[in-house]
Amino acid sequence: MELTELAANYFGNTRDGSLAGPIGAFLIAALAVTMVLLIRNMNARIRRLPERFERSEPTVDGSGDSSLSVTPGEPKSRNG
């Protein structure tokens, strides 16, 4: 086996008309914008959560809901 056979380019001319660079840059920019929007949305949702969650008390027969519950009302500001 010759060295030129090992180094042969079977994919044609990869330099002319290549769109891999611009398409890759566009995809990275789109992912970055999507990530920023997701982080902003999640921060807004976290700010709307109540300061504390209260646990519900189990009933005498043991059928009480042991999950976390929140009393309805306006969420309190975390800044005071």
Protein Blocks (a to p, Z undefined) as FASTA:
>chain_A
ZZklmmpcfebjfkgopaklmmmmmmmmmmmmmmmmmmmmmmmmmmmpcfbdcdddddfk
opacfbdcddedddddfkZZ
